């Protein structure tokens, strides 16, 4: 399944990020995924849940942002969103265009929480 591979990529990114603050628990992760990957966000959530279920990352919330497939014209510099795979510049009709977006798979942010912060309100002294 396509989404499963992406779920593992996201998980790897979360692990890398979480390793920087080992004393905090990841709560929510924001990812930006290009439209080109033709991803089903619900399927990705499902896969991600499946691979984190029995780990310390169980319950980690996934915030998915889909980026449209974008091109830039090399002739006039116009940037546009591609529809129906038409990569021709809508402004000057040039075919000299290049892809500038829609292939992303980025981790945008990782929300972490102090372990034991569930009992909020009590500020740790030292
Ligand atoms: Zn153009």
Boltz pocket constraint, residues with backbone or C-beta under 6 A from the ligand:
constraints:
  - pocket:
      binder: B
      contacts: [[A, 73], [A, 74], [A, 75], [A, 76], [A, 77], [A, 78], [A, 89], [A, 90], [A, 91], [A, 92], [A, 93], [A, 94]]
      max_distance: 6.0
